[in-house]
Amino acid sequence: MGVLKYKGYTGSVEYSEADDCLYGSLQGMFKHFISYEGKTLKELKTSFKEAINDYLDACKKDNIQPQKAYTGQLNIRIPSEVHGKIAMLAKEKGESINSIIKKALIKTI
């Protein structure tokens, strides 16, 4: 439906017909589930920001590093033949495997 952004975090925007409210959760968080809701878009945005601020305050209080939603690290599983072809292409171009995959993903999106 939509997204909200604040302090490097991205949150979803959904609508519940049964509850007649907007709600969402932070995207890409794998250790924590952080949600928020509101009757209006303004309330939802406020709740979203409060949820992030509360999370960051709790991390600071507990002296732990806050999780960032998307770290830039991604593990993928591919057939060994594809892995080999990427490795050969990288060697031919004088680049790293990571560089080849990064360029292919950027081109795709």
Secondary structure, DSSP 8 states (H G I E B T S, - for coil): -EEEEETTEEEEEEEETTTTEEEEEBTT-SS---EEEESSHHHHHHHHHHHHHHHHHHHHHTT-----S--S-------HHHHHHHHHHHHHHT--HHHHHHHHHHHH-
